[in-house]
Structures are given as structure tokens and as C-alpha cells.
């Protein structure tokens, strides 16, 4: 039995964005409990040439919405990329989830062989079949940025575990 493009994308993006929202809640609570400015976490990066925490969240959201848009042909909303607080980042995740909820499965299913051309660095594009794009670019990019956000928070003492990453608010 084959898996549909909608089943391989929408629930994965939605579930992990929900988990990301949970992780952000834990980070905000940590900053409040320890009585430090949350901007410290929002601007933190693990290496000097790495994007900061806030950009990790924005890119994860963009990877989900733009990936689904490219495959489905349903236009993605444009976001300003000006979020600078935990509540604003939570809203960004919510807006992304709201968009994903509008994309019908029928717009994704049957697109496996559709050619997708997308940005792949500065002044570069890449073209792949939609199924390969989803499996080898969109999902790995999405997971990379969520993992980097998780790693930044763990590095800074936010008490998170594997269950927070995988189960979010449903972790028991």
C-alpha cells in the first residue's frame, strides 16, 4: 500500500508544529521561573555562523507552509518575519497551522511526479519531483530547524526531553 502525499505531509507538519509550540511554552516558562530576559533565548545561537533561535522557528514554519504550497499549488500566506517574542512566535506557529488546515488533501494527492522548483541557497534553485522534494528536502529541512531550536533551548537549561520533541503537550 502506498502512502498519499497528504498523509506524508500535513499530519507530520501539523503534529511537529504543535510540539514546537509546546517547546516554546516550556522555554517561556523557564525564562520566567529563572527571572531572566527571554530575549537571551530568542537571540541565542549555538555557533557564531548559525542563525539564532527565533530564525529557527520562522524557518521551520516557512518550511511547512512553503513545502505544502509548492506541492499543492495552494498559495501560501506571506509573513513579515518580524516576530521578536515568545507570544509572537506562538502566533507564527498558529498562523502556519491555520494555513495548513486550509489545504485540501486532494491538492496534494497525486502530485508525486510534479516538478517542483524551489530556492536552494542564495541565487540558486533546484528542481525535484514532488515526492522526492517532500522526502528529501522539505521534511528534512523542517526537522533540522525544529531540532536546532530544541538544541538551543536544551543547551540553555530548558528542561526538555525527547517526549517534548515527539509528543509535545500530549506527553504524559
N, C-alpha and C positions, 0 to 999 in steps of 0.2 A: 504494500500500500504506500502510495506517495503522500507526502505532506504538502498541503497547499501553501502558496506564498503568504496568504493572510495568516494562516496558523503559525507559520515560521517567523512572522514579523510582529504583528500587532500585539499579541499577548506577551511576547518577550519584552518589547519596548515598554508596554504599559506596566508590567509587573516590576521591572527593574527601576523604572522612574518612580514608582510607588516606594520601592525600597530606598531609593536615593532621597526622597522626601523625608522618610523616616530617619535616615542617617543625618540629614541636615537638622532635624528636630533635636536629635541627640547632641549634635555639635553646639547648637544654640543654648541648650540646657547646660552643657558643660561650661561654656563661657560664663553664663550667668552664675552658676554654682561656684565657680572659681573666681568670680568677680574680676574678669579682665575684659578688655575691649574686644568684641567679636571680630573687629576688623583685622586683628592679628591673624586669625584663622583664614579669613576671606582673602587676604593678600599673600598667604604663605605658599611657598613653593619648595619642593624637595631638592632642587638644584638650580643654580643661577640662570641656566638657559631654559628652564622649564616654565610653562605657563602657570600662573597662580591658581589657587583653589577655585575662585569664582569662575575663571575661564573654563576650568574642567567641567563645571556644572553647565555652563552655557553651551559648550561644545557637545556634551552628552545629549542635551535637549535638541540641539540642531541635528545631530547625527540621526536621531529618531525621526524627527519631523521631515527633514530633507530626504532621508533614505526612503521613507514611505511615499513622499511626494514624487520623487523621481521614478519610483517603480509604478505607482498607481496613476500618475498623471493628474492627481488632485492637487491643486496649488496649495503650497504651504504658506502659512502666515509669515510675515516678516517681523522679527523682534528687534528692538533697538540695541540690545546688548549693553544696557546701562545699569543693570542690577548691581547693587552695592551693599546689600544687607541680607541676612537670612530670610526675613519675610519676602523680600523681593525675589530671591532665588526660589523660594517655595512657590511664589506666584508664577514664575517662569516655568517651573515643572507643571503646575496646574494648567497653564495655557497650552503647553505641549500635549498633555493628556487630553485636554478638551479637543484639540485639533485631531489627534489620533482617533478619537471616538467618532469623528465625522466621516472618516474614510471607510467606505463600504468594502467588505471582503471581496466583492465582485470586481472592484477596481484593481485588486492585487492578484487575484487568482487567474492563472493562465498567462501570466506575463513572463514566465521563466526565460523565454528566448528574446525578450525585448532588449534592444540595445540601450544601455544607459551610459551617457557621457557626463562626467562629473569633475569638479575641481580636484586636483591631486597635487597640492602644493602651489606655490606662487607661480603664476603664469603657465601652469601645466594642467592638462586634462587627461583623463583616462577613460576608455570605453570598455565596458564589460557587458555580458549578458546579465539580465536582472537577477537570475538565481545566483550566479557567481558574485555579483555585486553585493547582494544581501549577505551571503555566507562568508565571503572573503574580504569584504570592505566595510559595509555599513554596520553589521553586528560587531565585528572585532573592534572597530573604531569606537563605537558606543560603549562597549565593555571596558576598553582601555581607559577612557576618561572617567567613568564611574570608579574604576579601580584606583586611579590616581587620586581622585577626591577622597576615597576611603583611606588610602595610604597616608595622605597628608593629615587627615584627622587622627588616625592611629598614632602617627609619629608625634603628634602634639598632645597625646594623652587622653583623647576622647575614648571612653570605654565602649568600644565596638567589638563585635565578634563576627564570625562567619555567618551566624544566623541573622544578624542585622543586614548583612550584604545580600543574603539569599532570600530571607523571609520578611525583612522589613518590619512593619508594625504587626505582622501576624506571628512573629517569633514568640514562642512561649517560654 
